[in-house]
């Protein structure tokens, strides 16, 4: 069974508008949309970084504010996720509150 807090690195919509859960080595298709999951996961350590991407804050390896990207490690190597400019300050504050240091 998939443990969202432990297994999921991020959720992201694909080109067809489907939402996928990305783990270290697999992808799972969500039945609900990004809005539903963003609302559900907001107080569970996840943060929306653009219209179609929600990231597990505990899985972030690098937060580059200058380049506006997050880097997470996967089985295939690192994945770089762009952050919407409007989300930078809020994301920075969320990470500060949780004591993120990397």
Backbone as CSV, one residue per row, in Angstrom:
resi,resn,N_x,N_y,N_z,CA_x,CA_y,CA_z,C_x,C_y,C_z
1,UNK,0.837,-1.176,0.000,0.000,0.000,0.000,0.890,1.250,0.000
2,UNK,0.480,2.251,-0.728,1.233,3.487,-0.853,1.026,4.366,0.376
3,UNK,2.135,4.746,1.023,2.092,5.670,2.152,2.430,7.058,1.606
4,UNK,1.446,7.929,1.551,1.634,9.237,0.923,2.768,10.019,1.576
5,UNK,2.803,10.079,2.895,3.825,10.873,3.585,5.231,10.335,3.400
6,UNK,5.373,9.027,3.349,6.699,8.409,3.251,7.146,8.139,1.816
7,UNK,6.220,7.710,0.959,6.583,7.230,-0.371,6.519,8.287,-1.474
8,UNK,5.608,9.225,-1.365,5.376,10.175,-2.456,6.366,11.341,-2.384
9,UNK,7.070,11.556,-3.488,7.971,12.698,-3.608,7.199,13.935,-4.041
10,UNK,6.369,13.756,-5.072,5.571,14.873,-5.582,4.419,14.341,-6.422
11,UNK,3.438,15.200,-6.655,2.311,14.924,-7.533,2.374,15.943,-8.656
12,UNK,2.101,15.485,-9.892,2.186,16.413,-11.011,1.239,15.981,-12.120
13,UNK,0.609,16.958,-12.750,-0.250,16.644,-13.881,0.609,16.338,-15.097
14,UNK,0.119,15.409,-15.909,0.833,15.095,-17.143,0.224,15.908,-18.287
15,UNK,0.669,15.693,-19.483,0.185,16.453,-20.633,-1.307,16.300,-20.901
16,UNK,-1.892,15.190,-20.433,-3.313,14.946,-20.654,-4.193,15.415,-19.518
17,UNK,-3.614,16.093,-18.540,-4.393,16.597,-17.414,-4.597,15.597,-16.289
18,UNK,-3.993,14.423,-16.398,-4.087,13.421,-15.338,-3.049,13.714,-14.260
19,UNK,-3.425,13.484,-13.017,-2.516,13.717,-11.902,-1.809,12.413,-11.555
20,UNK,-0.481,12.484,-11.450,0.329,11.313,-11.131,1.057,11.516,-9.815
21,UNK,1.071,10.460,-8.999,1.887,10.418,-7.793,3.252,9.882,-8.213
22,UNK,4.312,10.590,-7.893,5.666,10.150,-8.218,6.355,9.710,-6.924
23,UNK,6.808,8.460,-6.896,7.581,7.950,-5.772,9.039,7.851,-6.225
24,UNK,9.876,7.268,-5.400,11.289,7.125,-5.735,11.481,6.364,-7.041
25,UNK,10.654,5.331,-7.275,10.862,4.489,-8.445,9.608,4.145,-9.258
26,UNK,8.446,4.722,-8.918,7.213,4.399,-9.638,6.323,5.627,-9.767
27,UNK,5.312,5.490,-10.625,4.271,6.498,-10.767,2.921,5.832,-10.567
28,UNK,2.002,6.551,-9.939,0.646,6.064,-9.718,-0.316,7.154,-10.176
29,UNK,-1.389,6.736,-10.815,-2.387,7.698,-11.289,-3.405,7.976,-10.195
30,UNK,-3.679,9.259,-9.986,-4.675,9.681,-8.998,-6.048,9.717,-9.656
31,UNK,-7.068,9.437,-8.873,-8.427,9.499,-9.393,-9.009,10.902,-9.268
32,UNK,-8.599,11.638,-8.244,-9.065,13.009,-8.069,-8.094,13.971,-8.749
33,UNK,-8.527,15.212,-8.871,-7.705,16.225,-9.525,-6.751,16.912,-8.574
34,UNK,-5.930,17.780,-9.134,-4.893,18.474,-8.381,-5.482,19.364,-7.283
35,UNK,-6.608,20.000,-7.533,-7.228,20.860,-6.511,-7.616,20.066,-5.270
36,UNK,-8.250,18.914,-5.488,-8.657,18.066,-4.366,-7.454,17.628,-3.539
37,UNK,-6.396,17.196,-4.220,-5.209,16.730,-3.506,-4.466,17.880,-2.835
38,UNK,-4.423,19.031,-3.477,-3.756,20.194,-2.866,-4.438,20.558,-1.554
39,UNK,-5.751,20.556,-1.542,-6.493,20.859,-0.314,-6.273,19.798,0.757
40,UNK,-6.289,18.535,0.360,-6.122,17.437,1.309,-4.717,17.407,1.919
41,UNK,-3.712,17.661,1.104,-2.317,17.508,1.543,-1.701,18.773,2.135
42,UNK,-2.393,19.876,2.038,-1.830,21.158,2.477,-1.290,21.120,3.910
43,UNK,-1.991,20.517,4.827,-1.551,20.469,6.230,-0.866,19.150,6.577
44,UNK,-0.368,18.469,5.575,0.302,17.191,5.781,1.741,17.211,5.267
45,UNK,2.327,18.410,5.168,3.726,18.516,4.762,3.946,18.596,3.259
46,UNK,2.897,18.877,2.512,3.006,19.045,1.064,2.698,20.496,0.725
47,UNK,3.272,20.971,-0.388,3.048,22.356,-0.785,2.946,22.435,-2.309
48,UNK,2.008,23.207,-2.766,1.829,23.405,-4.201,2.868,24.408,-4.689
49,UNK,3.607,24.047,-5.744,4.654,24.935,-6.247,4.307,25.551,-7.606
50,UNK,3.261,25.063,-8.246,2.703,25.680,-9.443,1.301,25.122,-9.656
51,UNK,0.671,25.440,-10.762,-0.720,25.002,-10.980,-0.893,23.495,-10.958
52,UNK,0.113,22.755,-11.417,-0.051,21.318,-11.554,0.899,20.467,-10.745
53,UNK,1.631,21.056,-9.793,2.633,20.296,-9.035,2.504,20.545,-7.541
54,UNK,2.473,19.453,-6.784,2.445,19.489,-5.319,3.651,18.678,-4.853
55,UNK,4.452,19.230,-3.966,5.685,18.557,-3.547,5.644,18.210,-2.060
56,UNK,6.232,17.060,-1.736,6.397,16.630,-0.354,7.603,17.388,0.203
57,UNK,7.378,18.305,1.117,8.456,19.156,1.633,9.565,18.352,2.301
58,UNK,9.243,17.199,2.851,10.251,16.358,3.519,11.204,15.686,2.536
59,UNK,10.881,15.700,1.260,11.689,15.009,0.251,12.570,15.949,-0.567
60,UNK,12.522,17.238,-0.282,13.324,18.212,-1.028,14.794,18.066,-0.646
61,UNK,15.646,17.948,-1.652,17.086,17.888,-1.432,17.720,19.271,-1.588
62,UNK,17.268,20.025,-2.598,17.826,21.349,-2.878,16.676,22.308,-3.193
63,UNK,16.754,23.499,-2.613,15.819,24.579,-2.916,16.658,25.746,-3.408
64,UNK,16.657,25.978,-4.716,17.439,27.061,-5.309,16.494,28.215,-5.617
65,UNK,16.506,29.224,-4.740,15.602,30.363,-4.906,15.966,31.209,-6.131
66,UNK,17.239,31.289,-6.421,17.674,32.094,-7.558,17.200,31.495,-8.882
67,UNK,17.354,30.182,-9.033,16.899,29.512,-10.255,15.422,29.131,-10.196
68,UNK,14.818,29.255,-9.010,13.409,28.903,-8.764,13.119,27.446,-9.098
69,UNK,13.927,26.549,-8.517,13.711,25.118,-8.705,13.896,24.370,-7.394
70,UNK,13.229,23.222,-7.320,13.448,22.250,-6.249,14.067,21.027,-6.888
71,UNK,14.935,20.351,-6.152,15.530,19.121,-6.649,15.203,18.013,-5.663
72,UNK,14.715,16.889,-6.208,14.385,15.708,-5.419,15.097,14.521,-6.042
73,UNK,15.480,13.555,-5.238,16.163,12.365,-5.739,15.163,11.275,-6.071
74,UNK,15.383,10.643,-7.236,14.569,9.508,-7.661,15.491,8.362,-8.054
75,UNK,14.898,7.240,-8.386,15.645,6.064,-8.824,16.481,6.369,-10.063
76,UNK,15.946,7.191,-10.956,16.624,7.539,-12.208,17.579,8.715,-12.071
77,UNK,17.734,9.250,-10.872,18.565,10.424,-10.653,17.736,11.559,-10.108
78,UNK,18.292,12.734,-10.109,17.589,13.889,-9.555,16.564,14.422,-10.541
79,UNK,15.445,14.901,-9.994,14.433,15.575,-10.803,14.365,17.020,-10.336
80,UNK,14.306,17.925,-11.309,14.251,19.355,-11.033,12.842,19.844,-11.326
81,UNK,12.213,20.481,-10.324,10.846,20.972,-10.466,10.838,22.495,-10.385
82,UNK,10.369,23.155,-11.438,10.307,24.623,-11.403,9.230,25.103,-10.433
83,UNK,9.502,26.236,-9.803,8.576,26.831,-8.836,8.009,28.108,-9.446
84,UNK,6.701,28.263,-9.391,6.081,29.504,-9.862,6.592,30.662,-9.012
85,UNK,6.876,31.772,-9.658,7.420,32.928,-8.946,6.536,33.343,-7.774
86,UNK,5.230,33.243,-7.952,4.300,33.639,-6.892,4.345,32.714,-5.683
87,UNK,4.967,31.557,-5.815,5.016,30.574,-4.726,6.325,30.600,-3.925
88,UNK,7.333,31.317,-4.401,8.662,31.298,-3.775,8.623,31.719,-2.309
89,UNK,8.046,32.850,-2.003,8.061,33.360,-0.624,7.289,32.443,0.321
90,UNK,6.139,31.974,-0.121,5.331,31.092,0.717,6.058,29.775,0.956
91,UNK,6.666,29.219,-0.088,7.432,27.975,0.057,8.605,28.176,1.014
92,UNK,9.325,29.271,0.856,10.454,29.565,1.747,9.987,29.608,3.205
93,UNK,8.852,30.245,3.464,8.317,30.336,4.823,7.894,28.961,5.351
94,UNK,7.256,28.152,4.512,6.857,26.793,4.927,8.092,25.975,5.326
95,UNK,9.143,26.067,4.529,10.364,25.320,4.838,11.020,25.841,6.111
96,UNK,11.004,27.148,6.306,11.577,27.733,7.531,10.823,27.230,8.755
97,UNK,9.509,27.232,8.679,8.683,26.785,9.811,8.974,25.342,10.171
98,UNK,9.171,24.497,9.164,9.416,23.089,9.466,10.887,22.800,9.793
99,UNK,11.729,23.843,9.778,13.130,23.668,10.155,13.981,23.014,9.104
100,UNK,13.601,23.159,7.838,14.335,22.536,6.733,15.714,23.155,6.603
101,UNK,16.730,22.300,6.545,18.109,22.770,6.394,18.842,21.802,5.464
102,UNK,19.141,22.262,4.290,19.954,21.465,3.349,20.721,22.392,2.475
